[in-house]
Amino acid sequence: MSLQPTCPVTPPHLHVKLHHRISHKWLKSGLGLNKGQSVVLSNTGIQSDMVNNGSMGPEHGMQSLWYTAWRRGDAEELVFFLILCEGQPNDNQGGKVASDIDRQIRQAAVMLKSAAVLTSSVLRFVVVSDSEHLYLRLTDITVGWPLRYRDRVKFHHKEVWYPENREHMRSMFRVCATERLFLPDMFPDLDAGIYVDTDLIFLRPPEDLWREFSKFNEKQVAAMAPCLYHYGSRKNKVPHYGKTGLNAGVMHMNLTRMKSFPGGGWTKANMKVFDQHQKNIKLADQDILNILFHKFPDYIYELGCEWNYRVWQCSQGYNMCPSASVNGISLLHGNALAFVKGHEMKLQTVFETWEEHILGTPLSDLVLRLQQRLHQVSLKGLPSKCARIPTIDNMLTSQLQHQT
């Protein structure tokens, strides 16, 4: 018996004869391999002594090898989805700055840089955009990078697509924000990937985020972190998952399992939610996903809040994510313009320090410079509600210190 990698969407130039034994410690851990067990990859399938002895199969958490959705030479490529569109949403929520494509490109550049610095793998960013020009603007970011970093980040383009009679969903909240709901339809032969917003900064290797897939049980189709804000307030008018809802800025997606989601599959289930709650939906895809997993809570795996740390979690006078106090922040999310608006300088300082970081210089230099600048935010009394948390500087730097 073998598990077939679902990767016919691999660009032709990436089809490479491959037959080697996996040695990455993180990958073995993610697959649940014990000492002495191994996995062999080939261009015809994946064989494992775990499969042969019946200890691993489709009924368990790993329906197929998520770690090799794309392959290039001897490197396993981890797949991430990025969505970029121009224009203004129907309700113009957040104003021009919130939808400004230049800001999104600037933030994406920092996200890509942080991922490239911290990874030891090859990252495949599948970019869904509404123009080839926009895609090229994004890929041009890495042209001037040193080769060893440029080789860690690869791109693949896909045009925006909406089902018939659903084009009106394109302009909800942010242009194309709802596009991620249709990714299983757009990539029928891709098994899994992680959707990421452009306003994210990795403070920990992307491999660690990818490893969360291995914690899925046999039922779960997606993973998101708790919102910890908004859904328990009077502003919210829709049902939501758990006590505080889910934030959609980071989302693990098992595209294979989504096709068998209750109610006729993933897309049909989401469209039913949209049609029933359309009048009360304010946050587009995030509201839709919260309603869906309110109804089907067993199908979502909850990420730790340190994997999607946002301004609301530290601006209320206390830290709302206890695990971040213990282990540090793993992935920083600059939603609500927290990286660029000047109202939360602790988080904006992290963004600006990464933006100015020169690839090839030691990570320890970045960490030291970041610690010094964060201290200056407090010393000078710059705008920052998060500064009221005594341990915020350590939370923002401790994971990076582990990587030096």
C-alpha positions in Angstrom: 0.0 0.0 0.0 1.2 3.5 -0.7 -0.1 7.0 -0.3 -0.1 9.0 -3.5 1.1 12.6 -3.4 -1.6 14.7 -4.9 0.5 17.2 -7.0 -0.5 17.3 -10.6 -0.7 21.0 -10.3 3.1 21.1 -10.0 4.6 23.4 -12.6 6.2 21.3 -15.4 9.7 22.5 -14.6 9.3 21.2 -11.1 8.7 17.6 -12.1 11.9 15.9 -11.0 12.8 12.3 -10.6 12.9 11.9 -6.9 13.7 9.0 -4.6 15.3 9.7 -1.3 15.0 9.1 2.4 13.6 12.0 4.5 16.1 13.1 7.1 14.5 16.3 8.4 13.9 15.9 12.1 10.8 18.2 12.0 9.3 16.3 9.1 9.8 12.9 10.8 8.2 14.4 14.0 5.3 15.8 12.0 4.6 12.4 10.5 4.8 10.7 13.9 7.7 8.5 13.0 9.4 6.5 15.7 13.1 5.8 15.9 14.1 3.4 13.2 11.1 4.2 11.0 11.4 6.0 7.7 9.6 7.4 4.8 10.8 7.1 1.2 9.6 9.6 -1.5 9.5 8.8 -5.1 7.8 10.3 -8.2 5.3 7.5 -8.1 4.3 7.5 -4.5 5.3 7.5 -0.8 6.2 4.3 1.0 6.5 4.0 4.7 7.1 1.1 7.1 4.3 2.8 9.1 2.0 2.3 6.1 3.1 -1.2 5.4 2.4 -2.4 9.0 -1.0 -0.7 9.0 -0.2 1.9 11.6 -0.9 4.9 9.4 -3.7 5.4 6.9 -6.4 7.7 5.5 -8.5 7.2 8.6 -5.8 8.9 10.7 -4.6 12.5 10.7 -2.4 12.2 7.5 -4.6 11.4 4.5 -1.6 12.0 2.2 1.8 13.6 2.5 1.1 17.3 3.1 4.8 18.0 3.2 5.4 17.4 -0.5 2.5 19.1 -2.3 5.2 20.6 -4.5 8.7 19.2 -5.0 11.8 20.7 -6.3 15.0 18.6 -6.5 15.6 17.1 -3.1 13.7 19.7 -1.2 10.2 19.4 0.2 8.3 22.6 -0.4 5.7 23.8 2.2 2.7 25.4 0.6 1.3 28.8 1.7 -1.6 30.7 0.1 -1.5 34.5 -0.4 -4.4 36.5 -1.9 -3.8 40.0 -3.4 -6.4 42.1 -5.1 -6.7 45.8 -6.0 -9.7 48.1 -5.6 -12.1 49.2 -2.9 -14.7 47.0 -1.2 -18.4 47.9 -1.4 -18.6 49.3 2.1 -15.1 50.9 2.0 -14.6 49.5 5.5 -11.3 50.8 6.9 -10.9 53.5 4.2 -8.3 53.8 1.5 -5.4 52.9 3.7 -6.9 49.5 4.7 -7.3 48.5 1.0 -4.1 50.2 -0.3 -2.2 47.7 -2.4 1.1 49.4 -1.8 0.7 48.8 1.9 -0.1 45.2 1.3 2.9 44.7 -0.9 5.1 46.4 1.7 3.8 44.2 4.4 4.1 41.1 2.3 7.8 41.9 1.7 8.5 41.8 5.4 6.5 38.6 5.8 8.5 36.9 3.1 11.7 38.2 4.5 11.0 36.9 8.0 9.9 33.5 6.6 13.1 33.2 4.4 15.4 34.1 7.3 13.9 31.6 9.7 13.2 28.6 7.4 15.5 25.7 6.6 13.0 24.5 3.9 11.7 25.7 0.6 8.5 27.6 0.8 6.1 27.7 -2.1 3.8 30.7 -2.0 0.7 30.2 -4.2 -0.4 33.7 -5.0 -4.0 34.3 -6.0 -4.3 37.7 -7.6 -6.5 39.7 -10.0 -3.6 40.6 -12.3 -0.3 39.4 -13.6 1.2 42.8 -12.9 0.3 42.5 -9.2 1.8 39.0 -9.0 5.0 40.3 -10.6 5.2 43.2 -8.1 5.2 40.6 -5.4 7.8 38.3 -6.9 10.1 41.2 -7.7 10.6 41.6 -4.0 13.0 38.7 -3.9 15.0 39.5 -7.0 17.7 41.4 -5.2 18.0 38.9 -2.3 21.1 36.9 -1.7 20.8 33.6 -3.5 20.6 31.4 -0.4 17.5 33.3 0.7 16.0 33.6 -2.8 16.2 29.8 -3.2 14.1 29.3 -0.1 11.0 31.2 -1.5 9.2 30.1 -4.7 6.0 31.4 -6.3 3.1 30.1 -8.3 0.4 32.3 -9.7 -3.4 31.7 -10.0 -6.0 34.1 -11.3 -8.8 35.1 -9.0 -11.9 32.9 -9.5 -15.4 33.0 -8.1 -18.2 30.5 -8.8 -21.0 31.5 -11.1 -23.5 33.9 -9.4 -21.0 34.5 -6.5 -19.0 37.4 -8.0 -20.7 39.8 -5.7 -18.8 38.3 -2.8 -15.6 39.6 -4.3 -16.0 43.1 -2.8 -17.0 42.2 0.7 -14.9 43.7 3.6 -11.6 43.7 1.7 -11.5 43.0 -2.1 -11.1 39.2 -2.6 -11.2 38.5 1.2 -13.7 35.7 0.5 -11.5 34.1 -2.2 -10.0 31.7 0.3 -13.4 30.0 0.7 -13.0 28.7 -2.9 -9.5 27.4 -2.7 -10.5 23.7 -2.6 -12.3 24.2 -5.9 -9.4 26.1 -7.4 -6.8 23.5 -6.5 -8.5 20.2 -6.9 -5.3 18.2 -6.9 -3.5 20.0 -4.1 -3.9 18.3 -0.7 -3.2 21.0 1.8 -1.7 24.5 2.4 -1.7 27.3 4.9 -3.5 30.6 4.1 -1.7 33.6 5.5 -2.6 37.3 5.5 0.1 39.7 4.1 0.4 41.5 7.4 2.2 38.7 9.3 5.7 38.4 10.6 7.3 35.1 11.4 9.1 35.0 14.7 9.6 31.3 14.6 10.4 28.9 11.7 7.5 28.3 9.2 8.1 24.6 9.6 6.8 24.8 13.2 3.6 26.3 12.0 3.3 23.6 9.3 3.9 20.9 11.9 0.5 21.8 13.5 -1.1 19.8 10.7 0.2 16.6 12.4 -1.9 17.4 15.4 -5.2 17.1 13.5 -7.4 14.2 14.4 -9.1 12.2 11.7 -12.0 14.6 11.4 -10.5 18.1 11.5 -10.3 20.0 8.1 -8.8 23.3 9.2 -7.0 25.2 11.9 -7.3 28.8 13.1 -6.4 30.7 16.3 -8.9 32.1 18.7 -10.0 35.7 18.1 -10.1 36.7 21.8 -11.8 39.9 20.8 -14.9 41.2 19.0 -17.1 38.1 18.9 -18.1 38.4 22.5 -19.0 42.1 22.0 -22.3 43.7 21.1 -20.8 44.7 17.7 -21.0 41.1 16.5 -24.3 39.8 15.1 -23.4 36.3 14.0 -23.0 32.9 15.8 -19.3 32.1 16.4 -17.0 29.3 17.3 -16.3 28.7 21.0 -16.1 31.5 23.6 -14.3 34.2 21.6 -14.6 33.1 17.9 -11.8 32.5 15.4 -9.5 34.9 13.6 -8.9 34.1 9.9 -5.5 35.7 9.4 -3.8 32.3 9.5 -5.6 29.1 8.4 -4.4 25.6 7.8 -6.5 24.0 5.1 -6.7 20.3 4.4 -8.2 20.7 0.9 -8.8 17.0 0.5 -10.9 16.6 3.6 -12.8 19.8 2.8 -14.3 18.2 -0.3 -16.2 15.8 2.0 -17.3 18.4 4.5 -20.9 17.9 5.8 -23.7 19.5 3.8 -22.4 18.6 0.4 -18.8 19.7 0.6 -16.9 22.7 1.7 -18.1 25.3 -0.8 -21.8 24.3 -0.6 -21.7 24.4 3.2 -20.1 27.9 3.2 -22.5 29.2 0.6 -25.4 28.0 2.7 -24.0 29.9 5.7 -23.6 33.0 3.6 -27.1 32.9 2.1 -28.7 32.4 5.6 -26.7 35.1 7.4 -25.9 37.6 4.7 -27.6 40.6 6.3 -25.5 40.2 9.6 -22.1 39.4 8.1 -19.6 42.2 8.6 -16.2 40.5 8.4 -16.8 38.5 5.2 -15.0 35.2 5.2 -14.1 35.3 8.9 -17.8 35.7 9.9 -18.7 32.9 7.5 -16.1 30.6 8.9 -17.1 31.3 12.5 -20.7 30.5 11.7 -19.7 27.3 10.0 -17.5 26.1 12.8 -20.1 27.1 15.4 -22.3 24.6 13.7 -19.5 22.0 13.1 -17.0 22.6 16.0 -15.5 19.1 15.7 -14.1 19.9 12.3 -11.7 22.7 13.4 -8.4 22.4 15.2 -7.7 25.4 17.4 -4.2 26.9 17.0 -2.4 28.4 20.0 -3.0 32.1 20.3 0.8 32.7 20.0 0.4 31.7 16.3 -1.8 34.7 15.5 -0.9 37.4 18.0 -2.7 40.7 17.3 -2.9 44.2 18.8 -6.2 43.5 20.5 -4.4 40.8 22.6 -2.1 43.3 24.3 -3.9 46.7 24.1 -6.7 46.0 26.6 -4.4 46.5 29.6 -3.4 42.9 30.0 -2.1 40.0 27.9 -5.0 37.9 26.5 -2.7 35.1 25.3 -1.1 33.3 28.3 1.0 31.0 26.2 2.7 34.0 24.6 3.9 35.1 28.0 5.4 31.7 28.6 6.9 30.8 25.2 6.9 34.1 23.3 4.9 35.1 20.2 5.4 32.8 17.2 3.6 34.8 14.5 2.8 38.5 14.8 -0.3 39.8 13.0 -0.5 43.5 12.2 -4.2 43.7 11.6 -6.0 47.0 12.2 -3.0 48.7 10.5 -0.9 48.1 13.6 2.3 47.9 11.6 1.9 51.2 9.8 -0.5 53.6 11.5 1.7 54.8 14.3 -0.8 54.1 17.1 0.9 50.9 18.4 4.6 51.4 18.3 5.7 48.2 20.1 4.3 46.2 17.2 5.2 48.7 14.5 8.8 48.6 15.8 9.0 44.9 15.1 7.8 45.5 11.6 10.2 48.4 10.9 13.2 46.5 12.3 12.5 43.5 10.1 11.9 45.9 7.1 15.3 47.4 7.6 17.1 44.1 8.3 19.7 43.4 5.6 19.6 39.8 4.5 22.9 38.0 5.2 23.6 39.9 8.4 23.4 37.8 11.6 20.0 37.2 13.1 21.5 38.1 16.4 22.1 41.6 15.1 18.4 42.0 14.3 17.4 40.7 17.8 19.8 43.1 19.6 18.6 46.1 17.5 15.0 45.1 18.1 15.5 44.9 21.9 17.1 48.3 21.9 14.3 49.9 19.8 11.5 48.3 21.9 13.1 49.7 25.0 13.2 53.2 23.3 9.5 53.0 22.7 8.9 52.8 26.4 11.7 55.2 27.3 10.3 57.9 25.0 6.7 57.3 25.8 5.7 56.6 22.2 2.1 55.6 21.5 1.6 52.0 22.7 -1.1 50.5 24.8 0.7 47.2 24.6 3.6 48.8 26.5 1.6 48.5 29.6 2.3 44.8 29.7 5.7 44.5 31.6 6.8 41.4 29.6 5.8 42.6 26.1 9.4 43.2 24.9 10.4 39.7 25.9 7.2 38.2 24.3 8.2 39.9 21.0 11.8 38.7 21.0 12.1 35.4 22.9 11.3 33.2 20.0 13.8 35.0 17.8 16.5 34.6 20.5 15.9 30.8 20.4 16.9 30.9 16.7 20.2 32.7 17.1 
